[in-house]
Amino acid sequence: MKIVVDAFGGDNAPGEIIKGAVSAVTEEDGFSVVLVGKEDVIKKELSALGYDGKRIEVFDAPDVITNDDSPAEAIRTMRQSSIVKAYGILNKDPEAAAFVSAGSTGAVLAGAVLLVKRIKGINRPGLCPVLPTVKGGSVALIDCGANPDCKPENILQFAKMGSAYAKYVLGVKKPRVALLSNGTEDKKGNELNKAVFPMFKENPGINFLGNIEARDILSGDYDVVVSDGFSGNIALKASEGTALAFLSILKDGIMSGGLRAKLGYLMLKPVFKNVKKAMDYNDKGGAVLVGLEKLVVKSHGSSKAKSIKASVLQAKALAESGLTDEIKRVFESGND
Amino acid sequence: MKIVVDAFGGDNAPGEIIKGAVSAVTEEDGFSVVLVGKEDVIKKELSALGYDGKRIEVFDAPDVITNDDSPAEAIRTMRQSSIVKAYGILNKDPEAAAFVSAGSTGAVLAGAVLLVKRIKGINRPGLCPVLPTVKGGSVALIDCGANPDCKPENILQFAKMGSAYAKYVLGVKKPRVALLSNGTEDKKGNELNKAVFPMFKENPGINFLGNIEARDILSGDYDVVVSDGFSGNIALKASEGTALAFLSILKDGIMSGGLRAKLGYLMLKPVFKNVKKAMDYNDKGGAVLVGLEKLVVKSHGSSKAKSIKASVLQAKALAESGLTDEIKRVFESGND
């Protein structure tokens, strides 16, 4: 099995990406990595890191798509970019199981949609990050940004894919599915949600618990929260922003709180470290794009080696989990 | 000036609501309160609290709309409810400047839309809570739930009303306005956002800084964040949920962290208290519905006396601020 990695995607590329790939192959057996990007730079970095093994291939791609490029246009025109080249490998090499990138989210998603074959029966793939809950478990949030404009049937498909994800990746037997809305009552929602609600209710393949507000996403009472890509992105980013704001306000308070606060901080440091770890969904790898014949893992743009390693190992685990086959089975058999 | 208060709205009604109203008139002069609800119960509570002043009137309303009632239907059919009666007072009594309720958000909003006159030029009022930022300031988020389905012109109106709010209530000379989206680039967004973006850009009355992601709402770089009511509600509730999740995970960590953690917590207690206060937007009163001839303040459903007092005093301050006149001026003069 090969995991294809965008060596030139992200704020800390290529150094941290290459380091992360080396860590991943050092930590686990049973797969190899294809680093895609400027060949000479990658090779130099690899030898600087002292890596001379056979489990990392390098595939040349002289161009880089940045956050300033228009995603869909870049995918169409920058054929020599690391992202387009990586998708080419995914399509051609049956050994290539997944793609990991910390590059432009828009370009990674546009490339996936335009260049990678979808699973039969799925109109749009969904981006599915996994967040920590207050009960210590996890919740999958799908779609978080691949599809800013959705039709009801897209959202129904996200629910089915999310359920398969929770089953095969999070190990939940009967995933509890909720629909993200502006209230918990059955009739709450915008027009889109109101059209989706009865479809969820009537589908025997979805263990549907009803509408939830965004404040309940992290409650631990649900395994899958389903949303259109625009609202899901807003929920995800608002959570992220609030966690960061909380830490920032706390830090300011400690800094200006005199000796007592600083001593208190030192004593609570291990607790803070655990909280930060619990809240940091990036540490657990990236957001997975599901619904395609091959897996795509989008790491955070600010990923360092540790996150890239986590994403590569996550991609490998996903490829081994049977998730793609399960989704195929669900969509072949109809509603279940 | 009279502030009309729903004595039977909210989880802690009527006791905490009545207590909050008494605190408000005790703390500030220059206004009176009309408590709407079951007259005998309210009168009993008032005398139990030892209040025998002339600044609280009681207006009888035998019915209560709950969260289980369908909002629009309840407004149409439950004419004897505290919410419908309160809007009646708002419409009839020129002295009645504002309505405060901690009751069903849906019913308060539906009642406002169906029963209260809108300011000329405004198609839909917007719900506008004020959140704390990491820089110690405030940001107004409009619309947060009054309008789950919006047209581009509704969102343009929210931007103008939000700017007026930031000017007249938050005291910002030239409010910095952002559009909530799924990315910061100009072309990001769903179809609705893409239609709104150029309208913001071209409007001389809006100091438009561009699209932002939900993670930047609390950054302190913006005074007004504009959104459709569905996405805005999700951003608000996701922030709230994450702050609560953060506190909960922190608490668990302290509880299981042994003596060291508990000592550390005691030393940091004043800091935690400040953080909690900084993050708690309920403490500062409720979310304001703007765009109507009269003001409506929606307090959190879980409001206790302290929040109700804050909301009543906020309603009074809003009525005195000249906000409604400023909004009228903006919408009369066209684009500025």
Boltz contact constraints between the chains, C-beta under 6 A:
constraints:
  - contact:
      token1: [A, 134]
      token2: [B, 245]
      max_distance: 6.0
  - contact:
      token1: [A, 134]
      token2: [B, 248]
      max_distance: 6.0
  - contact:
      token1: [A, 145]
      token2: [B, 182]
      max_distance: 6.0
  - contact:
      token1: [A, 148]
      token2: [B, 182]
      max_distance: 6.0
  - contact:
      token1: [A, 148]
      token2: [B, 190]
      max_distance: 6.0
  - contact:
      token1: [A, 149]
      token2: [B, 190]
      max_distance: 6.0
  - contact:
      token1: [A, 149]
      token2: [B, 191]
      max_distance: 6.0
  - contact:
      token1: [A, 182]
      token2: [B, 145]
      max_distance: 6.0
  - contact:
      token1: [A, 182]
      token2: [B, 148]
      max_distance: 6.0
  - contact:
      token1: [A, 182]
      token2: [B, 230]
      max_distance: 6.0
  - contact:
      token1: [A, 182]
      token2: [B, 233]
      max_distance: 6.0
  - contact:
      token1: [A, 190]
      token2: [B, 148]
      max_distance: 6.0
  - contact:
      token1: [A, 190]
      token2: [B, 149]
      max_distance: 6.0
  - contact:
      token1: [A, 190]
      token2: [B, 230]
      max_distance: 6.0
  - contact:
      token1: [A, 191]
      token2: [B, 149]
      max_distance: 6.0
  - contact:
      token1: [A, 213]
      token2: [B, 237]
      max_distance: 6.0
  - contact:
      token1: [A, 214]
      token2: [B, 234]
      max_distance: 6.0
  - contact:
      token1: [A, 214]
      token2: [B, 237]
      max_distance: 6.0
  - contact:
      token1: [A, 214]
      token2: [B, 238]
      max_distance: 6.0
  - contact:
      token1: [A, 215]
      token2: [B, 237]
      max_distance: 6.0
  - contact:
      token1: [A, 215]
      token2: [B, 240]
      max_distance: 6.0
  - contact:
      token1: [A, 215]
      token2: [B, 241]
      max_distance: 6.0
  - contact:
      token1: [A, 218]
      token2: [B, 241]
      max_distance: 6.0
  - contact:
      token1: [A, 218]
      token2: [B, 245]
      max_distance: 6.0
  - contact:
      token1: [A, 230]
      token2: [B, 182]
      max_distance: 6.0
  - contact:
      token1: [A, 230]
      token2: [B, 190]
      max_distance: 6.0
  - contact:
      token1: [A, 231]
      token2: [B, 231]
      max_distance: 6.0
  - contact:
      token1: [A, 231]
      token2: [B, 234]
      max_distance: 6.0
  - contact:
      token1: [A, 233]
      token2: [B, 182]
      max_distance: 6.0
  - contact:
      token1: [A, 234]
      token2: [B, 214]
      max_distance: 6.0
  - contact:
      token1: [A, 234]
      token2: [B, 231]
      max_distance: 6.0
  - contact:
      token1: [A, 234]
      token2: [B, 234]
      max_distance: 6.0
  - contact:
      token1: [A, 234]
      token2: [B, 235]
      max_distance: 6.0
  - contact:
      token1: [A, 235]
      token2: [B, 234]
      max_distance: 6.0
  - contact:
      token1: [A, 235]
      token2: [B, 238]
      max_distance: 6.0
  - contact:
      token1: [A, 237]
      token2: [B, 213]
      max_distance: 6.0
  - contact:
      token1: [A, 237]
      token2: [B, 214]
      max_distance: 6.0
  - contact:
      token1: [A, 237]
      token2: [B, 215]
      max_distance: 6.0
  - contact:
      token1: [A, 238]
      token2: [B, 214]
      max_distance: 6.0
  - contact:
      token1: [A, 238]
      token2: [B, 235]
      max_distance: 6.0
  - contact:
      token1: [A, 238]
      token2: [B, 238]
      max_distance: 6.0
  - contact:
      token1: [A, 238]
      token2: [B, 239]
      max_distance: 6.0
  - contact:
      token1: [A, 239]
      token2: [B, 238]
      max_distance: 6.0
  - contact:
      token1: [A, 239]
      token2: [B, 242]
      max_distance: 6.0
  - contact:
      token1: [A, 240]
      token2: [B, 215]
      max_distance: 6.0
  - contact:
      token1: [A, 241]
      token2: [B, 215]
      max_distance: 6.0
  - contact:
      token1: [A, 241]
      token2: [B, 218]
      max_distance: 6.0
  - contact:
      token1: [A, 242]
      token2: [B, 239]
      max_distance: 6.0
  - contact:
      token1: [A, 242]
      token2: [B, 242]
      max_distance: 6.0
  - contact:
      token1: [A, 242]
      token2: [B, 243]
      max_distance: 6.0
  - contact:
      token1: [A, 243]
      token2: [B, 242]
      max_distance: 6.0
  - contact:
      token1: [A, 245]
      token2: [B, 134]
      max_distance: 6.0
  - contact:
      token1: [A, 245]
      token2: [B, 218]
      max_distance: 6.0
  - contact:
      token1: [A, 246]
      token2: [B, 246]
      max_distance: 6.0
  - contact:
      token1: [A, 248]
      token2: [B, 134]
      max_distance: 6.0
  - contact:
      token1: [A, 249]
      token2: [B, 275]
      max_distance: 6.0
  - contact:
      token1: [A, 249]
      token2: [B, 278]
      max_distance: 6.0
  - contact:
      token1: [A, 250]
      token2: [B, 275]
      max_distance: 6.0
  - contact:
      token1: [A, 253]
      token2: [B, 271]
      max_distance: 6.0
  - contact:
      token1: [A, 253]
      token2: [B, 274]
      max_distance: 6.0
  - contact:
      token1: [A, 253]
      token2: [B, 275]
      max_distance: 6.0
  - contact:
      token1: [A, 254]
      token2: [B, 271]
      max_distance: 6.0
  - contact:
      token1: [A, 257]
      token2: [B, 271]
      max_distance: 6.0
  - contact:
      token1: [A, 260]
      token2: [B, 267]
      max_distance: 6.0
  - contact:
      token1: [A, 261]
      token2: [B, 268]
      max_distance: 6.0
  - contact:
      token1: [A, 261]
      token2: [B, 271]
      max_distance: 6.0
  - contact:
      token1: [A, 263]
      token2: [B, 267]
      max_distance: 6.0
  - contact:
      token1: [A, 264]
      token2: [B, 264]
      max_distance: 6.0
  - contact:
      token1: [A, 264]
      token2: [B, 267]
      max_distance: 6.0
  - contact:
      token1: [A, 264]
      token2: [B, 268]
      max_distance: 6.0
  - contact:
      token1: [A, 267]
      token2: [B, 260]
      max_distance: 6.0
  - contact:
      token1: [A, 267]
      token2: [B, 263]
      max_distance: 6.0
  - contact:
      token1: [A, 267]
      token2: [B, 264]
      max_distance: 6.0
  - contact:
      token1: [A, 268]
      token2: [B, 261]
      max_distance: 6.0
  - contact:
      token1: [A, 268]
      token2: [B, 264]
      max_distance: 6.0
  - contact:
      token1: [A, 271]
      token2: [B, 253]
      max_distance: 6.0
  - contact:
      token1: [A, 271]
      token2: [B, 254]
      max_distance: 6.0
  - contact:
      token1: [A, 271]
      token2: [B, 257]
      max_distance: 6.0
  - contact:
      token1: [A, 271]
      token2: [B, 261]
      max_distance: 6.0
  - contact:
      token1: [A, 274]
      token2: [B, 253]
      max_distance: 6.0
  - contact:
      token1: [A, 275]
      token2: [B, 249]
      max_distance: 6.0
  - contact:
      token1: [A, 275]
      token2: [B, 250]
      max_distance: 6.0
  - contact:
      token1: [A, 275]
      token2: [B, 253]
      max_distance: 6.0
  - contact:
      token1: [A, 278]
      token2: [B, 249]
      max_distance: 6.0
